[in-house]
Amino acid sequence: MSVEKHPGAESVPDFEAARHLSYEYDPDRTDISARDRALVWKQDLRIVPLCASIYLLCYLDRSNIGNAKILNQDTGSDLLSETHMTSYQYTVALMVFLIAYALFEVPSNYLLKKLRPSRWVGFLMLAWGASTMGLGGSHSFAQVTGIRFLLGATEAGLFPGLVYYLTFWYRNSERSMRVALILASATLAGAFGGAIAYGIGHMNNVHGISAWRWLFIIEGAPSCASAFLVWFFLPEYPESASWLSPEEKELAAQRLQTEGSQGAARAMSWEEAKAILTDGRLYAHYIIYFGISAPFSSLSLFTPSIVSGLGYSNLRAQLMTVPPWAAAYVVTTVVAWSADHFNSRGLHSATFAFIGAMGFLASAVLPADAYLHRYGCLVVAACGSFACIPPLLGWLSANIRSTAGTGLAIALNVSFGAPGQIVGVWIYKADEEKRGYPTGHWTNAALLLMVTAGCILLRLYYGWKNRRGKAGERFAY
């Protein structure tokens, strides 16, 4: 096998030779399992907190426009008032971000592998941090829209890139929990974003700068600063990690022979790309992800507006966005652990998509002035909507046969979610605030019920294929 070496990977084990190690990798052997657990824990300490922090900053910079929209709205010092934007133009600016996001996901995943993860992710962080700070200086609809396009283009590669990056380090059964911890940092970003906006709201007109401008400047700066840390400290691949011993590198190579990707592996061939693009069952995964993407994006961008319509106003509305996100963080991590532990990702996703649907459905049918009950429904909807996503991503990556095509499949999956996210930006209409945003709640409920049905049907299909197929061709549930 010809091996394409990556820059900086001077000493890379021969993966063909790794097949002939003095032991055969068997997770059931006690001595190997102990070494396996020690290696995974060592990787976790280096990788998971750093990746989660990166995604937290990314999500904070993506969703803070929702906080800026209502920040100091009572004094006319909010984003829309000072840029002379209408609610329709605001929604267009949100949509433009998602168009750029969809266009740049697949090429970004290719560049992640081509240019090394630390270099590419570091560059993206610097670019999106600078774009976020640039929003603080915008004065018109055109400027906001243009900068949001740049923000979408630079953030597009991060989440699919991180999911792909994990395939270099972890086996199928280990990824859902790690993806969940990274994705759950988005819920932490939502919680922190509300708390930060509450504090920055008191900085209105400090040095003659409105609070919403301070919000973008202050939240974009950490991404720029952290980009340099990521450039030097994000681990590349197990085979080039200086903090792993030669024995640990061999074990890492053996663990990932059939259930992961290798940093020194050859580039994806056209045959492998064609196999991914023409595999019909993968499109079932993509359609399911489309369904979950509208609730994901609408909650990300409109939670401050939804809370504002529940009887909370001004800065208190920012503060009351924190509990739904905090609860979603806990539920998301617990569900991901359970999905991995019981090796049942499809049914976990179906269950919590249904719970999220019931939260939105109850919000839609309750009277508009049932503020407390509808706030509780918002918490349930957020928990269900976010908790079903990590098992879905783990389920997809566990059922891809070509390790070279994993990055393409993951990027395509998230790209299919972009149209769903575009739906999410249009369904919460400003003129429905006093009626409790029924269009948004009904739409999200319907899409989550579609996700529930899709997960169950796909789980039944995989069960049928496993009963008919060969033992070595079994699909994960």
Secondary structure, 3 states (H helix, E strand, C coil): CCCCCCCCCCCCCCCCHHHHCCCCCCCCCHHHHHHHHHHHHHHHHHHHHHHHHHHHHHHHHHHHHHHHHHCCHHHCCCHHHHHCCCHHHHHHHHHHHHHHHHHHHHHHHHHHHHHCHHHHHHHHHHHHHHHHHHHCCCCCHHHHHHHHHHHHHHHCCHHHHHHHHHCCCCCHHHHHHHHHHHHHHHHHHHHHHHHHHHHHHHHCCECCECHHHHHHHHHHHHHHHHHHHHHHHCCCCHHHCCCCCHHHHHHHHHHCCCCCCCCCCCCCCHHHHHHHHCCHHHHHHHHHHHHHHHHHHHHHHHHHHHHHCCCCCHHHHHHCCHHHHHHHHHHHHHHHHHHHHCCCHHHHHHHHHHHHHHHHHHHHHCCCCCHHHHHHHHHHHHHHHHHCHHHHHHHHHHCCCCCCCHHHHHHHHHHHHHHHHHHHHHCCCHHHHHHCCHHHHHHHHHHHHHHHHHHHHHHHHHHHHHHHCCHHHCCCC
